[in-house]
Amino acid sequence: MGLQTKIWKYAFATAMIVTGFAGVSLAEPFVDITADSGMALNGRNKGVAVADVDGDGLLDIFISNKGGPSHLYLNKGNGKFEDVTEDAGLAETGYAMGSAFGDVNNDGRPDLYVAKGGRYEIESNRLYFNASTPGHVKFIDITATSGTGIKAFTYGSTLFDYDKDGRLDIYCSNYGVGQRNVLFRNVTTGTRPEDVKFVDVTDKAGVGTGTWSWSAVAFDYDGDGFDDLYVSTGRYPGVGRNLLYKNMGDGTFKDVAEEAGVVNGAWTLGTGVGDINNSGFLSMYISNYVGGNKMMLNTGNGKFKEITKESGTSHNGWGKGTAFADTDHSGYLSFYEGDCKFSNQLYHNNGDLTFTDIVDKFPSMKLETIRTKGVAFFDADGDGDQDLAVMNWEVGPRIYRNDQNDGNWIKVRAVGTTFADASRKARSSRDAVGATVRLFDASGKLLGFRQVMTANGFCACPPLEVHFGAPAGGSYTVEVTFPSGIVVKKSVAAGAAYEIREIE
């Protein structure tokens, strides 16, 4: 099979290829670079969304602000960012929460859906069309013509291709008296702004829960090839019932939370997913604002098992949201947990389904008594390790640089073919949201499993590229399963980033 593969040039700018395995236990070297990054702003920060908005290979950041203007920061390289909000046409994006990037018209540029409602409940969500050209970032408000401007109190937005037609749909998690969640189906017919159209299919799909919802993560929990929805719900004084909507593959969903064992029964704000034991299935960490956080192990048979106590992750504070990453290139996903009451946690994965909170090693990451909101790992400086963006109420964001600085990593960006091919029948979105990526060693052992998604945790949109820790000098195979069902395999080496296309 032909395969177009290219190495991202920026990945080599600061990557240092070394032999041997540097993934030493408890080795995460994080440094607070907020002041030097150019993002030292105050405000009621809520959400963080990461994407390469201008196609230069560097990951940019959109910060949703509930108490004032939101901000788009363009990555200038070397951990430096520039505020381009006004020039980009995003000055009216303030008073927002869980916004997300996604290429809704498959033209290769990430568009932006802004979840409004931070100031007035009558405010409309907004969809911004990415019309950027080289050297000039530009977004156009197409809310009115696209049909996505619901006037609800949307806390979180999730873009995913629920019907696998090659177009990203939008799910809005809404809260408040009388509110219901909304699913917009993408019926876009072309790449022009006026071609972008959505229709409300909530009732038909069966996902319009009337509970107070705060966020939703779309992921294939049972490995059947269709993305499901886990919805985090609840309200004071802690009453809630989370929902696991299984995608039935016919345009409808069925709530299977009870039989899967993930009802939760507390007040959940965000749920993060990641393969914590390299099993090929995504487990969940449920961040409860009231009720204590929970680690739910995906057992691979459509069910989850709670392992909170034995895993060492039973923090009981005001949980907000989780971000997973292999922060020390040990081959296992660790995670950072935001808290609104006590200290944030940095849980190191010990490789045996147990975790150790090592945040005391990095005092600036604790953010005690500060109300942390959305958090996301991403490679800010292109050196191959995972840096961290943390959004905070009133005191502004924090950016932490990961100085792991080794060659023990592999990054993968999957690219779909967009529309059906005459001979191959491929039909995946351009940014391949929903694709699963597996990393194998030379013996065929599974070393890691990731899924491309636009929402994970609370008010957080992670980057489309996926990251693995892997010792330099080894032989590896990456296997990408696209939403169309096409599987592409490629031999890869550590210390490099790869773009893998569904069809050449």
C-alpha positions as CSV (number, residue, x, y, z in Angstrom):
1,M,0.0,0.0,0.0
2,G,1.4,3.4,-0.9
3,L,1.8,5.8,2.0
4,Q,2.7,9.4,2.2
5,T,4.7,10.0,5.3
6,K,6.6,13.1,6.2
7,I,8.6,14.1,9.2
8,W,7.5,17.4,10.8
9,K,10.4,19.7,10.5
10,Y,9.8,21.5,13.7
11,A,10.0,18.2,15.6
12,F,13.8,18.2,15.0
13,A,14.4,21.7,16.0
14,T,15.2,20.9,19.6
15,A,14.9,17.1,19.8
16,M,18.0,15.4,21.1
17,I,18.3,11.8,19.9
18,V,19.9,9.6,22.5
19,T,20.3,5.9,23.0
20,G,19.0,4.0,26.0
21,F,15.8,4.5,28.0
22,A,15.4,7.7,30.0
23,G,12.0,7.0,31.3
24,V,13.1,6.8,34.9
25,S,10.4,6.6,37.6
26,L,9.3,9.9,39.0
27,A,11.4,11.8,36.5
28,E,9.0,14.5,35.3
29,P,11.0,17.8,35.2
30,F,8.4,20.6,34.9
31,V,9.3,24.3,35.0
32,D,6.8,27.2,35.2
33,I,7.5,29.4,32.1
34,T,4.2,31.4,32.2
35,A,5.8,34.8,32.5
36,D,8.2,34.2,29.6
37,S,5.5,32.6,27.5
38,G,3.5,35.7,26.9
39,M,0.4,34.3,28.4
40,A,0.6,35.9,31.9
41,L,-3.0,37.3,31.8
42,N,-5.5,37.5,34.6
43,G,-9.2,36.6,34.2
44,R,-11.7,34.0,34.9
45,N,-10.2,31.4,32.6
46,K,-12.3,28.3,32.0
47,G,-11.4,26.4,28.9
48,V,-8.3,25.6,26.9
49,A,-8.3,24.4,23.3
50,V,-5.1,23.4,21.4
51,A,-4.6,23.3,17.6
52,D,-2.3,24.4,14.8
53,V,-4.6,27.2,13.5
54,D,-2.2,28.6,10.9
55,G,-0.6,25.4,9.6
56,D,3.0,26.2,10.6
57,G,3.5,23.0,12.6
58,L,3.3,24.7,16.0
59,L,0.5,24.2,18.4
60,D,-1.5,27.4,19.3
61,I,-3.9,28.0,22.2
62,F,-7.4,29.4,22.6
63,I,-8.3,30.3,26.2
64,S,-12.0,30.6,27.0
65,N,-12.7,33.3,29.6
66,K,-15.9,33.2,31.5
67,G,-15.5,36.7,33.0
68,G,-14.1,38.7,30.1
69,P,-12.5,38.5,26.7
70,S,-11.2,35.1,25.5
71,H,-7.8,35.0,23.8
72,L,-6.1,33.2,20.9
73,Y,-2.4,32.8,21.4
74,L,-0.2,32.1,18.3
75,N,2.8,29.9,19.0
76,K,5.9,31.7,17.8
77,G,8.3,28.8,18.8
78,N,10.6,28.2,21.7
79,G,7.7,28.4,24.2
80,K,6.7,32.0,23.1
81,F,3.2,33.0,22.3
82,E,1.6,36.1,20.8
83,D,-2.0,37.3,21.4
84,V,-3.6,37.6,18.0
85,T,-7.3,37.6,19.2
86,E,-8.4,40.9,17.6
87,D,-6.5,40.5,14.3
88,A,-7.9,37.0,14.0
89,G,-11.5,38.2,14.3
90,L,-12.1,36.6,17.6
91,A,-12.7,39.7,19.8
92,E,-16.3,38.7,20.5
93,T,-15.5,35.3,21.9
94,G,-15.5,36.3,25.5
95,Y,-17.7,35.0,28.4
96,A,-17.1,31.4,27.1
97,M,-16.3,28.1,28.6
98,G,-15.5,24.7,27.0
99,S,-14.7,25.6,23.4
100,A,-13.2,23.2,20.9
101,F,-11.3,23.2,17.5
102,G,-12.4,20.9,14.7
103,D,-12.2,21.0,10.9
104,V,-16.0,21.1,10.1
105,N,-15.6,21.6,6.4
106,N,-12.6,19.4,5.7
107,D,-10.4,22.0,4.2
108,G,-7.4,21.2,6.4
109,R,-7.8,24.2,8.8
110,P,-9.2,23.8,12.3
111,D,-12.4,25.8,12.8
112,L,-13.5,27.0,16.3
113,Y,-16.8,26.3,18.2
114,V,-17.2,28.6,21.1
115,A,-19.4,27.5,24.0
116,K,-21.0,30.7,25.3
117,G,-23.2,31.4,28.3
118,G,-20.7,32.8,30.8
119,R,-22.5,36.1,31.1
120,Y,-26.1,35.8,29.9
121,E,-28.0,32.6,29.3
122,I,-29.5,34.2,26.2
123,E,-26.1,34.4,24.5
124,S,-25.6,32.2,21.4
125,N,-22.9,29.7,20.9
126,R,-20.7,30.7,17.9
127,L,-19.0,28.8,15.1
128,Y,-15.9,30.5,13.6
129,F,-14.7,29.5,10.1
130,N,-10.9,29.3,9.8
131,A,-10.1,31.4,6.7
132,S,-6.4,31.8,7.5
133,T,-3.7,32.2,4.9
134,P,0.1,31.7,5.3
135,G,1.2,34.4,7.7
136,H,-2.2,35.7,8.5
137,V,-4.7,34.1,11.0
138,K,-8.3,34.9,10.2
139,F,-11.6,33.5,11.5
140,I,-15.1,34.4,10.2
141,D,-18.3,34.1,12.3
142,I,-20.7,31.8,10.4
143,T,-23.0,31.1,13.4
144,A,-26.1,32.4,11.7
145,T,-25.7,30.6,8.4
146,S,-24.5,27.3,9.9
147,G,-27.4,26.8,12.2
148,T,-25.2,26.2,15.3
149,G,-26.2,29.2,17.4
150,I,-28.3,27.7,20.1
151,K,-29.1,30.0,23.0
152,A,-28.4,27.8,25.9
153,F,-26.0,27.7,28.8
154,T,-23.4,25.4,27.1
155,Y,-20.6,24.5,29.4
156,G,-18.7,22.0,27.2
157,S,-18.6,21.3,23.4
158,T,-17.4,18.1,21.8
159,L,-16.8,17.6,18.1
160,F,-16.9,14.0,16.7
161,D,-18.2,12.1,13.7
162,Y,-21.0,10.0,15.3
163,D,-22.4,8.7,12.0
164,K,-19.0,8.2,10.3
165,D,-19.9,10.2,7.2
166,G,-16.6,12.1,7.2
167,R,-18.0,15.3,8.7
168,L,-17.5,16.4,12.3
169,D,-20.7,16.8,14.3
170,I,-21.1,18.9,17.5
171,Y,-22.4,17.9,20.9
172,C,-23.3,20.6,23.4
173,S,-23.4,19.9,27.2
174,N,-25.9,22.3,28.7
175,Y,-26.8,23.0,32.2
176,G,-29.5,24.9,34.0
177,V,-33.2,24.6,34.8
178,G,-35.1,23.3,31.8
179,Q,-32.0,22.8,29.6
180,R,-31.2,19.8,27.5
181,N,-28.1,18.8,25.6
182,V,-28.0,19.2,21.8
183,L,-26.5,17.1,19.0
184,F,-25.9,18.9,15.7
185,R,-25.3,16.7,12.6
186,N,-23.0,18.2,10.1
187,V,-24.6,18.3,6.6
188,T,-21.9,20.5,5.0
189,T,-21.8,20.3,1.2
190,G,-18.5,22.1,0.4
191,T,-15.6,24.0,1.7
192,R,-16.9,27.6,1.5
193,P,-18.2,29.4,4.6
194,E,-21.7,29.4,3.2
195,D,-21.5,25.6,2.6
196,V,-21.2,24.8,6.3
197,K,-24.6,23.6,7.6
198,F,-25.8,21.7,10.7
199,V,-29.1,20.3,11.7
200,D,-30.4,19.4,15.2
201,V,-30.8,15.6,15.5
202,T,-31.0,15.4,19.3
203,D,-34.4,13.7,19.5
204,K,-33.7,11.3,16.7
205,A,-30.3,10.3,18.3
206,G,-31.7,10.1,21.8
207,V,-29.0,12.1,23.5
208,G,-30.9,15.1,24.8
209,T,-30.6,14.4,28.5
210,G,-32.4,16.8,30.8
211,T,-29.9,16.5,33.6
212,W,-27.5,19.3,34.3
213,S,-24.5,18.6,32.1
214,W,-21.0,20.0,32.3
215,S,-18.9,18.2,29.7
216,A,-18.8,15.1,27.4
217,V,-16.0,13.0,26.1
218,A,-16.5,11.0,22.8
219,F,-14.5,7.8,22.7
220,D,-14.9,4.2,21.5
221,Y,-15.2,2.6,24.9
222,D,-16.1,-0.9,23.6
223,G,-13.9,-1.1,20.5
224,D,-16.7,-1.5,18.0
225,G,-15.5,1.3,15.7
226,F,-18.1,3.9,16.7
227,D,-17.5,6.8,19.1
228,D,-19.7,6.7,22.2
229,L,-20.4,9.6,24.6
230,Y,-19.8,9.8,28.3
231,V,-21.7,12.8,29.8
232,S,-20.6,14.3,33.1
233,T,-23.6,15.6,35.1
234,G,-24.8,16.8,38.5
235,R,-25.7,19.8,40.6
236,Y,-25.6,21.0,44.2
237,P,-25.7,19.3,46.7
238,G,-24.0,16.5,44.8
239,V,-26.9,14.7,43.1
240,G,-26.2,13.4,39.6
241,R,-26.2,10.5,37.3
242,N,-23.6,10.3,34.5
243,L,-24.6,8.8,31.2
244,L,-22.7,6.5,28.9
245,Y,-24.4,6.7,25.5
246,K,-23.4,3.7,23.4
247,N,-23.4,4.5,19.7
248,M,-25.7,1.9,18.1
249,G,-24.2,2.5,14.6
250,D,-27.5,3.6,13.1
251,G,-27.6,7.2,14.1
252,T,-29.0,6.5,17.6
253,F,-27.5,6.1,21.1
254,K,-28.5,4.0,24.1
255,D,-27.6,4.8,27.7
256,V,-25.7,1.9,29.1
257,A,-24.1,3.6,32.1
258,E,-25.8,1.2,34.6
259,E,-24.8,-2.0,32.9
260,A,-21.3,-0.7,32.2
261,G,-20.9,0.3,35.9
262,V,-20.2,4.0,35.4
263,V,-23.4,5.8,36.7
264,N,-21.2,7.4,39.3
265,G,-24.0,9.0,41.4
266,A,-22.2,12.2,42.3
267,W,-21.6,15.7,40.9
268,T,-19.2,15.3,38.0
269,L,-17.7,18.2,36.1
270,G,-15.2,16.4,33.9
271,T,-14.1,12.9,32.9
272,G,-10.7,12.2,31.3
273,V,-10.0,9.0,29.3
274,G,-6.7,7.2,28.7
275,D,-5.3,3.7,28.3
276,I,-3.6,3.5,31.7
277,N,-2.3,-0.1,31.4
278,N,-1.7,-0.4,27.6
279,S,-4.6,-2.8,27.2
280,G,-6.0,-1.3,24.0
281,F,-9.0,0.1,25.9
282,L,-9.6,3.6,27.3
283,S,-10.2,3.8,31.1
284,M,-11.8,6.8,32.8
285,Y,-10.9,9.1,35.6
286,I,-14.1,10.8,36.9
287,S,-13.5,14.2,38.5
288,N,-16.2,14.8,41.0
289,Y,-16.9,18.3,42.3
290,V,-18.8,16.6,45.1
291,G,-18.3,13.0,46.0
292,G,-14.6,12.1,45.5
293,N,-12.8,11.2,42.3
294,K,-13.0,7.8,40.8
295,M,-10.7,5.7,38.6
296,M,-12.7,3.3,36.4
297,L,-10.7,0.6,34.6
298,N,-11.9,-0.5,31.2
299,T,-12.0,-4.3,31.4
300,G,-12.4,-4.7,27.6
301,N,-15.8,-6.4,27.7
302,G,-18.0,-3.4,27.6
303,K,-17.7,-2.9,31.4
304,F,-15.6,-0.8,33.8
305,K,-14.3,-1.7,37.3
306,E,-13.7,0.8,39.9
307,I,-10.1,0.7,41.2
308,T,-9.9,4.1,42.9
309,K,-8.6,3.0,46.3
310,E,-6.1,0.3,45.1
311,S,-4.8,2.6,42.4
312,G,-4.0,5.4,44.9
313,T,-6.1,8.0,43.1
314,S,-8.9,8.6,45.7
315,H,-8.5,12.3,46.1
316,N,-11.6,14.0,47.6
317,G,-11.7,17.7,46.9
318,W,-13.5,19.8,44.3
319,G,-12.4,17.8,41.2
320,K,-12.6,19.6,37.9
321,G,-10.8,17.7,35.1
322,T,-8.0,15.4,34.0
323,A,-5.3,15.4,31.3
324,F,-3.4,12.2,30.5
325,A,0.1,12.0,29.0
326,D,3.3,10.0,29.1
327,T,5.1,12.8,30.9
328,D,8.4,11.0,31.5
329,H,8.5,8.6,28.5
330,S,8.1,5.6,30.7
331,G,5.7,4.0,28.3
332,Y,2.7,4.6,30.6
333,L,0.1,7.4,30.9
334,S,0.4,9.6,34.0
335,F,-2.2,12.4,34.6
336,Y,-2.7,15.8,36.0
337,E,-5.9,16.6,38.0
338,G,-7.2,20.1,38.6
339,D,-8.9,20.9,41.9
340,C,-11.0,23.9,43.0
341,K,-10.5,23.5,46.7
342,F,-7.1,22.0,47.7
343,S,-4.1,21.1,45.7
344,N,-3.9,19.9,42.2
345,Q,-2.4,16.4,41.7
346,L,0.3,15.0,39.4
347,Y,-0.2,11.2,39.4
348,H,2.8,9.2,38.1
349,N,1.8,5.9,36.6
350,N,3.9,3.1,38.2
351,G,3.1,0.6,35.5
352,D,1.1,-1.8,37.7
353,L,-2.3,0.0,37.8
354,T,-1.1,2.1,40.8
355,F,-0.2,5.8,40.8
356,T,1.9,8.1,43.0
357,D,1.0,11.7,43.5
358,I,4.3,13.5,42.9
359,V,3.1,17.1,42.7
360,D,5.1,18.0,45.8
361,K,8.2,17.6,43.6
362,F,7.0,20.6,41.6
363,P,5.4,23.1,44.1
364,S,4.4,25.6,41.4
365,M,2.1,22.9,39.9
366,K,0.1,22.4,43.1
367,L,-1.8,25.8,42.8
368,E,-3.2,25.4,46.3
369,T,-6.4,27.3,47.0
370,I,-6.5,28.4,43.4
371,R,-9.6,27.2,41.4
372,T,-8.1,25.3,38.4
373,K,-10.4,24.7,35.4
374,G,-9.4,23.2,32.1
375,V,-6.0,21.5,31.7
376,A,-4.3,20.1,28.6
377,F,-0.9,18.5,27.7
378,F,0.7,19.5,24.4
379,D,4.1,19.9,22.9
380,A,4.5,23.7,23.1
381,D,8.1,23.9,22.0
382,G,8.3,21.0,19.5
383,D,10.9,19.0,21.4
384,G,8.9,15.8,21.7
385,D,7.9,15.9,25.4
386,Q,4.6,16.9,26.8
387,D,4.2,20.4,28.3
388,L,1.1,21.5,30.3
389,A,-1.4,24.3,30.1
390,V,-3.5,25.0,33.2
391,M,-6.4,27.4,33.3
392,N,-7.2,29.1,36.6
393,W,-10.0,31.3,37.9
394,E,-9.0,34.9,38.6
395,V,-5.2,34.4,38.6
396,G,-4.7,33.5,34.9
397,P,-3.2,30.5,33.2
398,R,0.0,28.6,33.9
399,I,2.3,27.1,31.3
400,Y,4.7,24.4,32.4
401,R,7.6,23.3,30.2
402,N,8.6,19.7,30.4
403,D,12.4,19.4,30.3
404,Q,12.5,15.7,29.8
405,N,14.6,16.5,26.7
406,D,15.3,13.0,25.4
407,G,14.7,11.2,22.2
408,N,12.4,8.6,23.7
409,W,9.1,9.7,22.0
410,I,7.0,9.2,18.9
411,K,4.3,11.6,17.7
412,V,1.7,10.7,15.1
413,R,-0.7,12.9,13.2
414,A,-3.4,11.0,11.3
415,V,-4.9,12.6,8.2
416,G,-8.2,11.3,6.7
417,T,-9.2,11.4,3.1
418,T,-12.4,13.4,3.8
419,F,-14.8,11.9,1.3
420,A,-15.6,8.5,-0.2
421,D,-12.9,7.3,-2.6
422,A,-14.2,5.5,-5.7
423,S,-12.1,2.4,-5.1
424,R,-11.4,2.3,-1.4
425,K,-14.7,3.6,0.0
426,A,-12.9,5.6,2.6
427,R,-14.9,8.3,4.4
428,S,-13.0,9.8,7.4
429,S,-12.9,13.5,8.3
430,R,-9.8,15.4,7.3
431,D,-8.4,15.6,10.8
432,A,-9.3,11.9,11.5
433,V,-11.1,12.6,14.8
434,G,-12.1,9.2,16.2
435,A,-9.1,7.4,14.7
436,T,-7.2,5.0,17.0
437,V,-3.4,4.8,17.1
438,R,-1.5,1.8,18.4
439,L,2.3,1.5,19.0
440,F,4.0,-2.0,18.8
441,D,7.5,-3.0,19.5
442,A,9.5,-5.4,17.2
443,S,8.0,-8.5,18.9
444,G,4.4,-7.2,18.3
445,K,3.8,-6.2,21.9
446,L,1.3,-3.3,22.3
447,L,3.2,-0.4,23.9
448,G,0.5,2.2,23.8
449,F,-3.0,3.0,22.6
450,R,-4.4,6.5,21.8
451,Q,-7.5,8.0,20.2
452,V,-7.8,11.3,18.4
453,M,-10.4,13.5,20.1
454,T,-11.5,17.1,20.5
455,A,-12.6,17.0,24.1
456,N,-11.1,15.2,27.1
457,G,-11.5,16.1,30.8
458,F,-13.2,19.4,31.7
459,C,-13.4,22.3,29.2
460,A,-10.3,21.0,27.4
461,C,-9.7,20.3,23.7
462,P,-6.4,18.4,23.3
463,P,-4.2,18.5,20.2
464,L,-5.0,16.2,17.3
465,E,-1.5,14.7,17.3
466,V,-1.0,11.7,19.7
467,H,2.2,11.1,21.7
468,F,4.0,8.0,22.9
469,G,7.0,7.4,25.1
470,A,9.4,4.9,23.4
471,P,13.1,4.2,24.0
472,A,15.4,5.5,21.3
473,G,17.1,2.9,19.2
474,G,14.2,0.4,19.1
475,S,12.1,-0.8,16.2
476,Y,8.5,0.2,16.2
477,T,5.3,-0.1,14.2
478,V,2.5,2.5,14.3
479,E,-1.0,1.2,13.4
480,V,-3.7,3.8,12.6
481,T,-7.3,2.6,12.3
482,F,-9.3,5.4,10.6
483,P,-13.0,5.9,11.2
484,S,-13.6,4.4,7.7
485,G,-12.1,1.1,8.9
486,I,-9.0,1.4,6.8
487,V,-5.9,0.4,8.8
488,V,-2.5,1.9,7.9
489,K,0.8,0.5,9.4
490,K,4.1,2.2,9.3
491,S,7.6,1.4,10.6
492,V,8.8,4.3,12.8
493,A,11.7,5.4,14.9
494,A,11.8,7.2,18.2
495,G,12.6,10.9,18.4
496,A,10.4,11.8,15.4
497,A,6.9,13.0,14.5
498,Y,5.0,11.4,11.6
499,E,2.0,12.4,9.5
500,I,0.2,9.2,8.3
501,R,-2.5,9.5,5.6
502,E,-5.4,7.2,5.2
503,I,-4.9,7.0,1.4
504,E,-1.9,8.4,-0.5
